[in-house]
Amino acid sequence: MIILGMVAADATEIHIAGYLRSVVRETGHPKREPLDARSAAISLWHTAKVALVRDAAERVLNETPSATRSDEDSLSHWVASRLLSADELEKFERDAEAEQ
């Protein structure tokens, strides 16, 4: 949610790369392989931007007046629903519920 919020607030991939580097510094992970924060940030930025554009388009098509809807998918669930198989998505959703 942090990255989605950053993109919604017009952060650039450079800002996201800086955030990713700070997370690596705080957590100490990954230890052996250097994080290519810029490439990861570019990918995350584009994924988040697509999600925001999709949500805006759905609001326009559905004529939803509010910019926020309570039934919106989180970015992680939206991405998971497009990338995972049905079984993998079910496990992802169970794991997410267990964490709450």
TORKOL-4160 file (C-alpha; in steps of 0.2 Angstrom, whole numbers, padded with zeros to 4 digits, m for minus):
100
<pt num="1" X="0000" Y="0000" Z="0000"/>
<pt num="2" X="0014" Y="0012" Z="0003"/>
<pt num="3" X="0020" Y="0011" Z="m0015"/>
<pt num="4" X="0003" Y="0013" Z="m0022"/>
<pt num="5" X="0001" Y="0028" Z="m0011"/>
<pt num="6" X="0017" Y="0035" Z="m0016"/>
<pt num="7" X="0012" Y="0033" Z="m0035"/>
<pt num="8" X="m0005" Y="0041" Z="m0031"/>
<pt num="9" X="0004" Y="0056" Z="m0024"/>
<pt num="10" X="0014" Y="0058" Z="m0040"/>
<pt num="11" X="0031" Y="0050" Z="m0033"/>
<pt num="12" X="0043" Y="0045" Z="m0047"/>
<pt num="13" X="0052" Y="0029" Z="m0049"/>
<pt num="14" X="0067" Y="0037" Z="m0041"/>
<pt num="15" X="0057" Y="0041" Z="m0026"/>
<pt num="16" X="0051" Y="0023" Z="m0025"/>
<pt num="17" X="0069" Y="0017" Z="m0028"/>
<pt num="18" X="0075" Y="0027" Z="m0013"/>
<pt num="19" X="0061" Y="0020" Z="m0002"/>
<pt num="20" X="0066" Y="0002" Z="m0008"/>
<pt num="21" X="0084" Y="0006" Z="m0003"/>
<pt num="22" X="0078" Y="0012" Z="0014"/>
<pt num="23" X="0069" Y="m0004" Z="0017"/>
<pt num="24" X="0084" Y="m0014" Z="0012"/>
<pt num="25" X="0095" Y="m0004" Z="0025"/>
<pt num="26" X="0082" Y="m0006" Z="0039"/>
<pt num="27" X="0079" Y="m0025" Z="0036"/>
<pt num="28" X="0096" Y="m0030" Z="0030"/>
<pt num="29" X="0088" Y="m0040" Z="0016"/>
<pt num="30" X="0094" Y="m0045" Z="0003"/>
<pt num="31" X="0110" Y="m0050" Z="0011"/>
<pt num="32" X="0120" Y="m0057" Z="m0003"/>
<pt num="33" X="0113" Y="m0051" Z="m0020"/>
<pt num="34" X="0113" Y="m0032" Z="m0022"/>
<pt num="35" X="0095" Y="m0025" Z="m0024"/>
<pt num="36" X="0093" Y="m0017" Z="m0041"/>
<pt num="37" X="0081" Y="m0004" Z="m0034"/>
<pt num="38" X="0079" Y="0006" Z="m0049"/>
<pt num="39" X="0073" Y="m0009" Z="m0060"/>
<pt num="40" X="0062" Y="m0015" Z="m0046"/>
<pt num="41" X="0055" Y="0003" Z="m0043"/>
<pt num="42" X="0051" Y="0006" Z="m0062"/>
<pt num="43" X="0042" Y="m0011" Z="m0062"/>
<pt num="44" X="0032" Y="m0007" Z="m0046"/>
<pt num="45" X="0029" Y="0011" Z="m0052"/>
<pt num="46" X="0021" Y="0005" Z="m0068"/>
<pt num="47" X="0011" Y="m0008" Z="m0060"/>
<pt num="48" X="0004" Y="0004" Z="m0047"/>
<pt num="49" X="0000" Y="0017" Z="m0061"/>
<pt num="50" X="m0009" Y="0004" Z="m0071"/>
<pt num="51" X="m0019" Y="0000" Z="m0056"/>
<pt num="52" X="m0024" Y="0018" Z="m0053"/>
<pt num="53" X="m0028" Y="0021" Z="m0071"/>
<pt num="54" X="m0039" Y="0005" Z="m0071"/>
<pt num="55" X="m0048" Y="0011" Z="m0055"/>
<pt num="56" X="m0051" Y="0028" Z="m0062"/>
<pt num="57" X="m0058" Y="0021" Z="m0079"/>
<pt num="58" X="m0069" Y="0009" Z="m0069"/>
<pt num="59" X="m0076" Y="0024" Z="m0059"/>
<pt num="60" X="m0079" Y="0034" Z="m0075"/>
<pt num="61" X="m0087" Y="0019" Z="m0084"/>
<pt num="62" X="m0098" Y="0015" Z="m0068"/>
<pt num="63" X="m0101" Y="0033" Z="m0065"/>
<pt num="64" X="m0095" Y="0031" Z="m0047"/>
<pt num="65" X="m0095" Y="0048" Z="m0039"/>
<pt num="66" X="m0083" Y="0044" Z="m0025"/>
<pt num="67" X="m0064" Y="0043" Z="m0028"/>
<pt num="68" X="m0063" Y="0029" Z="m0015"/>
<pt num="69" X="m0073" Y="0014" Z="m0014"/>
<pt num="70" X="m0073" Y="0002" Z="0001"/>
<pt num="71" X="m0073" Y="m0013" Z="m0010"/>
<pt num="72" X="m0058" Y="m0009" Z="m0020"/>
<pt num="73" X="m0044" Y="m0023" Z="m0021"/>
<pt num="74" X="m0028" Y="m0019" Z="m0013"/>
<pt num="75" X="m0014" Y="m0018" Z="m0026"/>
<pt num="76" X="m0006" Y="m0035" Z="m0020"/>
<pt num="77" X="m0023" Y="m0044" Z="m0022"/>
<pt num="78" X="m0026" Y="m0036" Z="m0039"/>
<pt num="79" X="m0009" Y="m0041" Z="m0045"/>
<pt num="80" X="m0011" Y="m0058" Z="m0037"/>
<pt num="81" X="m0028" Y="m0061" Z="m0046"/>
<pt num="82" X="m0020" Y="m0057" Z="m0063"/>
<pt num="83" X="m0004" Y="m0068" Z="m0060"/>
<pt num="84" X="m0008" Y="m0083" Z="m0050"/>
<pt num="85" X="m0018" Y="m0098" Z="m0054"/>
<pt num="86" X="m0035" Y="m0101" Z="m0045"/>
<pt num="87" X="m0027" Y="m0113" Z="m0033"/>
<pt num="88" X="m0012" Y="m0101" Z="m0029"/>
<pt num="89" X="m0024" Y="m0086" Z="m0028"/>
<pt num="90" X="m0035" Y="m0096" Z="m0015"/>
<pt num="91" X="m0019" Y="m0099" Z="m0005"/>
<pt num="92" X="m0014" Y="m0081" Z="m0006"/>
<pt num="93" X="m0031" Y="m0075" Z="0000"/>
<pt num="94" X="m0031" Y="m0088" Z="0015"/>
<pt num="95" X="m0013" Y="m0082" Z="0020"/>
<pt num="96" X="m0019" Y="m0064" Z="0019"/>
<pt num="97" X="m0034" Y="m0068" Z="0030"/>
<pt num="98" X="m0023" Y="m0077" Z="0043"/>
<pt num="99" X="m0011" Y="m0062" Z="0044"/>
<pt num="100" X="m0025" Y="m0050" Z="0049"/>
